[in-house]
Amino acid sequence: MINLNLTAPILLTRLALPRLRQVPKDRGAVVLNVSSGIALTGLPFYSVYAATKSGIARFGEALRRELHETAVHVATAYPGATDTDMMTTSTAGEELGFGRQHVEDVVAEILTGLENGEHEINTAIATRRKMQELNARDPLAVDAALAPRLAAMKEAVSNHRSI
């Protein structure tokens, strides 16, 4: 998971950067890092996944600052639970904070964000965003809210491929 979610995108970006830096400012280039909403709010049983997705988010943030005066636009997408093959291995649904979006909707939101020049593109559904906002203000409140559902969450995600 570390190699796939963190090391590979970093190495690929490092290989592409010399060419991307040569792009004229009037044309522009984009580096899009795909993180996860779990990078914004770490969820139980996803510790390694959260670490890799947080790592790629901070990589993008630092790289964006390094390339500030260049034609390279660095953006990070934070998709929430998305209806993909990977998600079929989890039975966690809206009641556990894993309401899923269709891939097409997530892609459309990311493309709109890129077209608008956004650097941080959060595609999470409203309930997950509320949790993210609460986590930023009061992480212990999120701990308390999740605690009564830990057993159900563990059961629902125990076969999820991202664990």
PLY file of the C-alpha trace (Angstrom):
ply
format ascii 1.0
element vertex 163
property float x
property float y
property float z
element edge 162
property int vertex1
property int vertex2
end_header
0.00 0.00 0.00
2.84 2.39 0.79
4.47 1.65 -2.56
1.23 2.05 -4.52
-0.32 5.07 -2.77
2.76 7.04 -1.81
6.07 5.95 -3.31
4.88 5.38 -6.90
3.17 8.79 -7.32
6.16 10.57 -5.82
8.63 8.80 -8.10
6.41 9.33 -11.16
6.09 13.03 -10.37
9.84 13.37 -9.89
10.39 11.78 -13.31
7.83 14.04 -15.00
8.87 17.31 -13.35
11.78 18.21 -15.65
9.44 18.16 -18.66
6.59 19.83 -16.80
8.87 22.68 -15.74
9.62 23.36 -19.43
5.98 24.02 -20.25
5.43 27.72 -21.05
3.46 29.62 -18.42
0.72 30.49 -20.90
0.04 26.76 -21.53
0.41 25.39 -18.03
0.74 21.84 -16.76
-1.01 19.94 -13.97
0.14 17.49 -11.34
-2.94 15.90 -9.77
-2.41 13.90 -6.62
-5.30 11.63 -5.64
-5.46 11.48 -1.90
-8.61 10.53 0.03
-11.09 12.02 2.44
-9.47 9.70 4.97
-6.42 11.96 4.79
-8.61 14.72 6.25
-10.20 12.53 8.92
-8.41 9.33 9.83
-10.92 6.55 10.36
-10.56 3.46 12.51
-9.08 0.38 10.81
-7.59 2.51 8.00
-4.39 3.63 9.71
-1.91 2.65 6.98
-4.25 3.80 4.20
-4.75 7.11 6.01
-1.00 7.50 6.42
-0.32 6.96 2.71
-3.10 9.29 1.61
-2.03 11.96 4.12
1.51 11.59 2.86
0.54 12.17 -0.77
-1.53 15.19 0.28
1.40 16.79 2.11
3.69 15.91 -0.82
1.34 17.83 -3.10
1.11 20.77 -0.74
4.88 21.09 -0.46
5.38 20.60 -4.20
2.76 23.25 -4.97
4.75 25.71 -2.89
8.02 24.74 -4.57
6.50 25.29 -8.02
4.57 28.45 -7.16
6.19 30.67 -9.78
6.14 28.06 -12.54
3.56 26.92 -15.09
2.95 23.75 -13.07
-0.33 23.71 -11.18
-0.32 21.16 -8.35
-3.70 20.01 -7.06
-4.78 17.34 -4.62
-8.13 15.58 -4.84
-9.78 14.20 -1.71
-12.46 11.81 -2.93
-14.78 10.27 -0.41
-16.07 6.73 -0.71
-16.49 6.12 -4.43
-18.42 3.29 -6.03
-15.45 1.38 -7.48
-14.36 -2.25 -7.54
-12.24 -1.61 -4.45
-15.31 -0.51 -2.49
-17.21 -3.74 -3.24
-15.07 -5.39 -0.57
-16.57 -3.14 2.12
-20.14 -3.29 3.41
-19.87 0.04 5.27
-22.59 2.40 4.08
-24.00 5.82 4.86
-24.87 4.82 8.43
-21.15 4.38 9.16
-20.05 7.47 7.24
-19.24 5.68 3.98
-21.92 6.98 1.66
-20.67 6.32 -1.85
-20.64 8.51 -4.90
-20.63 7.40 -8.51
-17.23 7.54 -10.20
-18.57 9.85 -12.90
-19.70 12.38 -10.28
-16.33 12.33 -8.50
-14.46 12.77 -11.79
-16.75 15.64 -12.78
-16.12 17.41 -9.46
-12.37 16.97 -9.81
-12.38 18.27 -13.40
-14.50 21.25 -12.38
-12.07 21.97 -9.56
-9.12 21.82 -11.94
-10.90 24.09 -14.44
-11.49 26.56 -11.60
-7.82 26.50 -10.63
-8.44 24.88 -7.25
-5.55 23.34 -5.36
-7.57 21.24 -2.91
-10.59 19.44 -4.37
-12.78 17.73 -1.79
-15.51 15.56 -3.31
-16.86 14.16 -0.02
-20.59 13.94 0.56
-22.15 16.37 3.05
-22.13 14.03 6.06
-18.42 13.24 5.60
-17.61 16.94 5.16
-19.31 17.70 8.46
-17.12 15.06 10.09
-14.02 16.56 8.44
-14.92 20.04 9.66
-15.56 18.74 13.18
-12.28 16.83 13.10
-10.41 20.05 12.25
-12.05 21.85 15.20
-12.52 19.10 17.77
-10.96 15.72 16.94
-11.97 14.25 20.30
-15.63 14.86 19.41
-15.12 12.69 16.31
-13.53 10.02 18.51
-16.58 10.09 20.77
-19.00 9.99 17.83
-17.26 7.01 16.24
-16.76 5.00 19.44
-20.28 3.52 19.69
-20.01 2.29 16.08
-16.54 0.74 16.25
-17.69 -2.89 16.34
-20.07 -2.37 13.41
-17.42 -0.49 11.46
-14.83 -3.20 12.09
-17.21 -5.85 10.80
-18.21 -3.80 7.74
-14.66 -3.03 6.64
-12.85 -6.21 7.75
-12.56 -7.50 4.15
-11.96 -4.14 2.52
-8.96 -4.25 0.20
-7.64 -0.89 1.38
-6.94 -2.18 4.88
0 1
1 2
2 3
3 4
4 5
5 6
6 7
7 8
8 9
9 10
10 11
11 12
12 13
13 14
14 15
15 16
16 17
17 18
18 19
19 20
20 21
21 22
22 23
23 24
24 25
25 26
26 27
27 28
28 29
29 30
30 31
31 32
32 33
33 34
34 35
35 36
36 37
37 38
38 39
39 40
40 41
41 42
42 43
43 44
44 45
45 46
46 47
47 48
48 49
49 50
50 51
51 52
52 53
53 54
54 55
55 56
56 57
57 58
58 59
59 60
60 61
61 62
62 63
63 64
64 65
65 66
66 67
67 68
68 69
69 70
70 71
71 72
72 73
73 74
74 75
75 76
76 77
77 78
78 79
79 80
80 81
81 82
82 83
83 84
84 85
85 86
86 87
87 88
88 89
89 90
90 91
91 92
92 93
93 94
94 95
95 96
96 97
97 98
98 99
99 100
100 101
101 102
102 103
103 104
104 105
105 106
106 107
107 108
108 109
109 110
110 111
111 112
112 113
113 114
114 115
115 116
116 117
117 118
118 119
119 120
120 121
121 122
122 123
123 124
124 125
125 126
126 127
127 128
128 129
129 130
130 131
131 132
132 133
133 134
134 135
135 136
136 137
137 138
138 139
139 140
140 141
141 142
142 143
143 144
144 145
145 146
146 147
147 148
148 149
149 150
150 151
151 152
152 153
153 154
154 155
155 156
156 157
157 158
158 159
159 160
160 161
161 162
